[in-house]
Amino acid sequence: MAASTHTVTNQAPPLVGYDVFTSDRALTEAVARHLPPDLLEEAREELALLGRASGSAQVREWGERANAHPPRLRTHDRYGNRIDEVEFHPAWHRLLGRSVSAGLTHAWDRPGGHVRRAAGFLVASQAEAGHGCPVSMTHAAVPALRAEPELAEVWEPAALSHVYERELRPVAEKPGALLGMAMTEKQGGSDVRTNTTEARPLAADGEFVLTGHKWFCSAPMSDAFLVLAQAPAGLTCFLVPRVLGDGSRNAFAIQRLKDKLGNRSNASAEVEFDGTTWARRVGEEGRGLRTIMGMVAATRLDCVLGSAALTRQAVAQAVHHTAYRSAFGGPLVDKPLMRNVLADLAVESEASTVLAMRLAAAYDAGTPEESALLRIAVPAAKYWVTKRCVPAVAEALECLGGNGYVEESGMPRLLRESPLNSVWEGSGNVQALDVVRVLRTEPAALDALLREVGAARGADHRLDRAIRGLLVELADLEGVEARARRLAERIALVLQGALLVRWAPPEVADAFCAARLGGDGGAAFGTLPHTLDLRALVERARVEA
């Protein structure tokens, strides 16, 4: 037998067997900050249970398998009958079942439900992000369903259920159901007003049949979908179930599955409605955009949460690797330049988490002022946090060197996933233009934003200067469309800075204000001022596995 050629040394152990929730200081502090004291203990126990599962070797393996074995389309059964089903690896169903049972589709009628659910979504997404798509859409569909009380009476309890059942059956026979969305078409993309799918009314009030196509239908094995189509009175929202009340399949032809950059575990499809596809109107005919925008806003917040989760996981992996890896005479984590990179990434991660959780708390508050804040802060946060995710994950991957470029590290999957949330539910330009629209039409939203950032005025001179600069930008909306991205970025940065100054440890707020608001940082990560307490920033982000 040949002798061993070498002994493996100086390799970091895998980051498994830890509690994703309790090891995240920014997240645990946000939960404690935004939940009433009487809910806190129960919420911590639930989130710690989910956190331990999400950090376990078993659930991490489920994530790897679900992505290594993407879903497959079966258009016909063995006898030639059209079935239009998507087959998933068993690991996908296990991931989805765990998240549904943890209440990640249940927020709207629970005390503190949005904060609890947002924290859980951030935790579960770190184990595997793709299964978060049907979870997110099911949660977000509830506000749209409530526009049609008869539909909500049937579908809302199923959407809020903690039971996942994969079989397609009439909703009345299922203990829980998932909902999806199909809005965009080949010719229009985000410009859904140009949709050509036609809705023809039937004799029964509120019932229609659809003819047309949808270019992107996420999670096509969901039990029902919210769809936009052109009714006689204009663009209208409809509910399209996969299975009708008598147990027969609705006409819902899946043409193909998308071959995507990332998000490989999740199915995205092109679907056709053949003129017999039964649909139920949701909300007022001709007011489809108004009806579905509540769903869109909620899924946009999940884009922010998803990007915060990816960033957090990437940073945790980078800090873990460098703590165990030695180079040039000592641990990488102790090298001044590497420490700067890790500290900068940690600040970015915390800023994303704090902002996302603040917006979740606004949903729970439900006051007119908090609702107004959401209308401007959600698109600004969606624009900025999702865009920052891509370079942050790429930089974290580089901290692992060549090891990070290898699939087994898990970092390439994070990197492939990182652009998704910037594209989903309206790309960067759509979000920036939505910020401009709100500024022009909803004065209460701007007032709410200024109150929020004003709560931190006087605490940091760099933040104060950034607030004044933002006010100058807002005073002149001439040619604002061409600078909409700049404006959305500034709103998000000022909001993040204000929240960190109020709630984060001084070293975190100091680093953020110096680099993001004070101009004392470069275009790449790892360019924080060397005078900051970089070691404290890195230690705060470190996971003890």
Secondary structure, DSSP 8 states (H G I E B T S, - for coil): ----S----S----S-SS-TTTT-HHHHHHHHHHS-HHHHHHHHHHHHHHHHHHTSHHHHHHHHHHHHS--EEEEE-TTS-EEEEEE--HHHHHHHHHHHHTTTT--TTSTTHHHHHHHHHHHHHHH-STTHHHHHHHHHHHHHHTTSHHHHHHHHHHHH-S----S---GGG-S---EEEE---TTTTT-GGG---EEEE-SSTTEEEEEEEEEEEESTTSSEEEEEEEETTEEEEEEEESB-TTS-B---EEEEE---SS-TTS-EEEEEEEEEEEEEEESSTT-HHHHHHHHHHHHHHHHHHHHHHHHHHHHHHHHHHHHH-EETTEEGGGSHHHHHHHHHHHHHHHHHHHHHHHHHHHHHH--HHHHHHHHHHHHHHHHHHHHHHHHHHHHHHHHTGGGGGSGGGSHHHHHHHTTHHHHTTS-HHHHHHHHHHHHHH-HHHHHHHHHHHHTTTTS-HHHHHHHHHHHHHHH--TTGGGGHHHHHHHHHHHHHHHHHHHHS-HHHHHHHIIIIISS-S-SSSS-S-TTS-HHHHHHHH----
